[in-house]
Amino acid sequence: MTAHANSNRRTLSEALARVIPDARLDTVLLPDSRGLELHLLQEAYPQHLLDAEAVARIMDEPMYWAFCWAAGQSLACFLLENSQYLEGQRVLDFGAGSGVVAIAAALGGASAVVACDTDPLAREACLLNASHNGVGVEVIGELDELMGPVDLILAADVLYDRSNLDWLGRFLDRAPRVLLADSRIKDFDFEGYRLLETRRSHTLPDLDESQEFREVRVYLGQRPRRP
Ligand SMILES: C[S@@+](CC[C@H](N)C(=O)[O-])C[C@H]1O[C@@H](n2cnc3c(N)ncnc32)[C@H](O)[C@@H]1O
């Protein structure tokens, strides 16, 4: 591990321990993902130590980056099986968290990958995980910081808050194509987006979410053709 990756890992481990005492980062191999590994919260994390104060700290600082969400895992597998979406493309992963989707895009043949997340710790996690998997990603905090054109926007599990639905139109203003993975919105019906397939997956470590959140839909968004 490089000195920079070591320092990333230390920063993330310390942040984790501030929120969940005795929690640690493990390297986890993602199933069916060509050896993709991520630094995530350990599988048997000390839930029994989660008193009311710890729960309040988690609510304040959710640490999405310490999990690989079902939608992220599904979109990563989809990209590795469907590299035609990636070859020669500059892609942006919006709401990157651990960087799982950004890393799969880089492994799958994208020519350049940008991981975008408002959480500075998520950006550290993306850099650490990218370097661990031997790929390069650029990180930014906001979509508005993106310089230059982008061919494809990727987004997994970013619709947990319905107000984020506004992003779907903005993605198509910024890129001609979007691949979105989601298990939260049941009545999904947005102009320019169509369902490609449905996959079953779960969050790592497993949060024991209900069956409905284990069914992930992958959508393709394309700018409507002008008459
Ligand atoms: C549930 S996590 C999903 C992470 C990853 N895509 C996955 O599937 O494992 C959602 C992520 O979106 C990020 N996020 C939320 N709103 C955002 C915004 N407006 N711009 C960039 N990132 C955002 C959060 O910080 C969080 O890391």
The ligand as a Tripos MOL2 file, in Angstrom:
@<TRIPOS>MOLECULE
LIG
   27    29     1     0     0
SMALL
NO_CHARGES

@<TRIPOS>ATOM
      1 C1        -26.5470    5.2670   -0.3330 C.3       1 LIG1
      2 S1        -25.0080    5.9540   -0.8220 S.3       1 LIG1
      3 C2        -24.6720    5.0550   -2.3320 C.3       1 LIG1
      4 C3        -23.1880    4.8780   -2.5540 C.3       1 LIG1
      5 C4        -22.8140    4.0260   -3.7650 C.3       1 LIG1
      6 N1        -23.3160    4.5940   -4.9840 N.3       1 LIG1
      7 C5        -23.3140    2.6020   -3.6060 C.2       1 LIG1
      8 O1        -24.3020    2.2640   -4.2690 O.co2     1 LIG1
      9 O2        -22.7390    1.8430   -2.8080 O.co2     1 LIG1
     10 C6        -25.4430    7.5690   -1.4800 C.3       1 LIG1
     11 C7        -24.2420    8.5130   -1.6460 C.3       1 LIG1
     12 O3        -24.6920    9.6890   -2.3480 O.3       1 LIG1
     13 C8        -24.0080   10.8190   -1.8200 C.3       1 LIG1
     14 N2        -24.7890   12.0140   -2.1760 N.ar      1 LIG1
     15 C9        -26.0130   12.3930   -1.7210 C.ar      1 LIG1
     16 N3        -26.4130   13.5410   -2.3070 N.ar      1 LIG1
     17 C10       -25.4140   13.9070   -3.1660 C.ar      1 LIG1
     18 C11       -25.2220   15.0140   -4.0550 C.ar      1 LIG1
     19 N4        -26.1340   15.9850   -4.1790 N.pl3     1 LIG1
     20 N5        -24.0770   15.0750   -4.7820 N.ar      1 LIG1
     21 C12       -23.1280   14.1000   -4.6570 C.ar      1 LIG1
     22 N6        -23.2520   13.0470   -3.8120 N.ar      1 LIG1
     23 C13       -24.3710   12.9310   -3.0750 C.ar      1 LIG1
     24 C14       -23.9370   10.5160   -0.3080 C.3       1 LIG1
     25 O4        -22.9170   11.2700    0.3400 O.3       1 LIG1
     26 C15       -23.6430    9.0210   -0.3290 C.3       1 LIG1
     27 O5        -22.2460    8.7540   -0.3060 O.3       1 LIG1
@<TRIPOS>BOND
     1     1     2 1
     2     2     3 1
     3     2    10 1
     4     3     4 1
     5     4     5 1
     6     5     6 1
     7     5     7 1
     8     7     8 2
     9     7     9 1
    10    10    11 1
    11    11    12 1
    12    11    26 1
    13    12    13 1
    14    13    14 1
    15    13    24 1
    16    14    15 ar
    17    14    23 ar
    18    15    16 ar
    19    16    17 ar
    20    17    18 ar
    21    17    23 ar
    22    18    19 1
    23    18    20 ar
    24    20    21 ar
    25    21    22 ar
    26    22    23 ar
    27    24    25 1
    28    24    26 1
    29    26    27 1
@<TRIPOS>SUBSTRUCTURE
     1 LIG1         1 GROUP 0 **** ****
